């Protein structure tokens, strides 16, 4: 059996796990799939431009080697109830492999780094290794009538995002919409609701500090991330 090795990696604004959308496609965050040198072959992605969505098979690089448990505490259940690991999408698995369906915006052939896949809706941390790419086929991959167990999507309660004008100026214009959408979906652990607590997330090289109170996510500080 051949050893599994990355064919590339993904570049996203997420430099740490906190703030990453809980599922793909919830927020239209940008991303770029960059192939390893040996796979930078234009013929390998021929025809992919005809698909609107693709599957990314990737590795939980941050949890690799940290072991696994037969049961985990899903955030969806408030972290208070255990479910079987194979009934969840926990990163702590026997094989730390993830699967995400993302929107393919462009297959960019003319690049010094070979073909690039420009995508949106990623739920991956910057630098995550990509092991395989497959086209999404709606006639077989979509099952809107399927049951979803304990993860049935509830009515979405979105937060209102507020940012003082002086802090807004520190945010690149192209990053504001996706950042505000991430905050609107409340990136805090689902069991934390302290209105006085300040949270921080690294997004696109900026450290974003915010608080949540009375349905409002208020940005309190924007600083450059230390390298």
C-alpha positions in Angstrom: 0.0 0.0 0.0 1.4 3.4 -1.0 2.0 6.0 1.7 -0.6 8.8 1.7 1.1 12.1 0.9 -0.3 15.6 0.3 -0.8 16.8 -3.3 -0.9 20.4 -2.1 -2.1 22.7 0.6 -4.7 25.4 1.0 -4.2 29.1 1.8 -6.9 30.7 3.8 -7.2 33.8 6.1 -7.4 31.4 9.2 -4.0 31.2 10.9 -5.4 29.4 13.9 -8.4 27.2 14.6 -10.5 29.7 16.5 -13.0 31.4 14.2 -13.0 28.8 11.5 -16.6 28.2 10.4 -18.0 25.0 11.9 -18.9 23.6 8.5 -17.9 24.3 4.9 -20.1 26.7 2.9 -21.5 28.5 6.0 -19.4 31.6 5.2 -18.0 32.4 1.8 -14.4 32.7 3.0 -11.8 32.8 0.3 -9.2 30.1 -0.2 -6.6 28.9 -2.8 -5.4 25.4 -3.3 -1.8 25.3 -4.2 -0.3 22.1 -5.6 3.0 20.5 -4.7 5.7 20.9 -7.4 5.3 17.3 -8.8 1.5 17.9 -9.2 1.7 21.3 -10.9 0.5 19.8 -14.2 -2.2 21.6 -16.2 -3.5 18.3 -17.5 -4.3 17.1 -14.0 -7.1 19.7 -13.6 -8.4 19.6 -17.2 -12.2 19.6 -17.1 -12.4 20.7 -13.5 -13.5 24.2 -14.6 -16.8 22.7 -15.6 -17.8 22.0 -12.0 -19.2 24.5 -9.5 -18.2 22.6 -6.4 -15.4 20.2 -5.5 -14.6 17.9 -2.6 -11.4 18.4 -0.7 -9.9 15.5 1.2 -7.5 16.9 3.7 -5.6 16.3 6.9 -6.3 17.5 10.5 -2.7 18.5 10.8 -3.1 20.2 14.2 -4.6 17.1 15.8 -2.4 14.4 14.1 -0.6 12.2 16.6 -2.8 13.3 19.5 -4.7 10.1 19.7 -8.4 9.4 19.5 -11.3 8.2 21.7 -14.3 6.1 20.8 -16.6 8.9 22.0 -16.3 12.7 21.9 -18.3 15.7 23.1 -19.8 17.4 20.0 -20.0 21.3 20.4 -23.5 21.1 18.9 -24.6 19.3 22.1 -22.9 21.9 24.3 -20.0 19.7 25.0 -22.0 17.9 27.7 -23.0 14.7 25.9 -20.9 12.0 24.4 -21.4 10.6 20.9 -19.5 8.0 19.0 -16.5 9.5 17.1 -17.9 8.1 13.8 -21.1 9.9 14.3 -19.3 13.2 14.5 -16.8 15.3 12.6 -14.4 15.6 15.4 -10.7 16.1 14.4 -9.6 13.5 16.9 -10.0 10.3 14.8 -8.1 7.1 14.2 -7.0 8.7 10.9 -7.1 12.5 11.1 -8.8 13.0 7.7 -11.4 15.7 6.9 -13.8 16.2 4.0 -15.2 19.5 2.7 -17.4 20.5 -0.1 -16.3 24.0 -1.4 -17.3 26.2 -4.2 -14.8 26.3 -7.1 -14.6 29.9 -8.3 -11.8 29.6 -10.8 -9.1 27.3 -12.2 -6.2 29.6 -12.7 -3.7 28.1 -15.1 -1.3 31.1 -15.6 0.5 31.2 -12.3 4.2 30.9 -11.3 3.1 28.1 -8.9 1.3 26.1 -11.6 -2.5 25.6 -11.6 -4.3 27.2 -8.7 -7.8 26.4 -7.5 -9.6 29.6 -6.3 -12.4 28.5 -3.9 -14.8 29.9 -1.4 -16.6 28.5 1.6 -13.5 26.8 3.1 -13.5 25.6 6.7 -9.8 24.9 6.7 -6.8 26.5 8.5 -4.1 28.1 6.5 -1.5 25.5 5.4 -3.8 22.5 5.8 -2.5 19.6 3.6 -4.7 18.5 0.8 -4.7 14.8 -0.1 -7.2 14.6 -2.9 -9.7 16.6 -5.0 -12.8 15.2 -6.6 -15.7 16.9 -8.4 -19.0 17.4 -6.6 -21.9 15.7 -8.5 -25.2 17.0 -7.3 -27.2 14.1 -8.8 -25.5 11.7 -6.4 -23.8 13.7 -3.7 -26.8 15.8 -2.7 -29.5 14.2 -0.5 -31.7 17.0 0.9 -34.3 14.6 2.3 -31.7 12.7 4.4 -31.9 12.7 8.2 -29.0 14.3 10.1 -29.3 12.8 13.6 -28.4 15.1 16.5 -26.9 17.7 14.0 -30.2 18.8 12.6 -29.7 22.4 11.6 -31.6 24.7 14.0 -33.2 28.0 13.1 -30.2 30.2 12.6 -29.9 33.0 15.1 -27.4 35.5 13.7 -25.6 38.2 15.7 -25.4 41.8 14.6 -21.8 42.8 14.0 -20.6 46.3 15.0 -17.2 47.9 14.4 -16.1 51.4 15.5 -15.2 53.5 12.5 -11.6 53.9 13.6 -11.2 50.1 13.7 -13.0 49.6 10.4 -10.3 51.6 8.7 -7.8 48.9 9.9 -9.7 46.2 8.1 -8.9 45.6 4.4 -12.0 46.3 2.4 -11.9 42.8 0.7 -11.9 41.1 4.1 -14.7 42.9 5.9 -17.7 41.1 4.5 -16.4 37.6 5.3 -15.1 38.6 8.7 -18.4 40.2 9.7 -20.2 37.1 8.5 -18.0 34.8 10.6 -18.7 36.9 13.7 -22.4 36.9 12.8 -22.4 33.1 13.1 -20.9 33.4 16.6 -17.5 31.6 16.5 -17.4 31.2 20.3 -17.6 27.7 21.8 -21.3 27.0 22.1 -21.1 26.6 25.9 -19.5 30.0 26.5 -21.8 33.0 26.9 -20.0 35.4 29.2 -20.8 39.0 27.9 -17.7 40.4 29.6 -15.3 38.0 28.1 -13.2 39.2 25.2 -12.3 36.8 22.4 -9.5 36.9 19.8 -9.2 35.4 16.4 -6.4 35.6 13.8 -7.9 36.4 10.4 -5.8 37.3 7.4 -2.8 38.4 9.5 -4.9 40.5 11.8 -5.8 39.8 15.4 -9.5 40.6 15.8 -10.7 41.1 19.4 -14.5 41.0 20.1 -17.2 40.7 22.7 -20.7 39.3 22.4 -23.6 40.8 24.4 -27.3 41.1 23.8 -27.1 39.6 20.3 -24.3 41.9 19.1 -20.7 40.9 18.3 -18.7 44.1 18.8 -15.1 44.4 17.5 -13.0 45.9 20.2 -9.5 45.8 18.7 -7.7 45.2 15.4 -3.9 44.7 15.5 -1.4 43.1 13.3 -0.5 39.5 14.2 3.0 39.0 15.5 5.0 36.8 13.1 
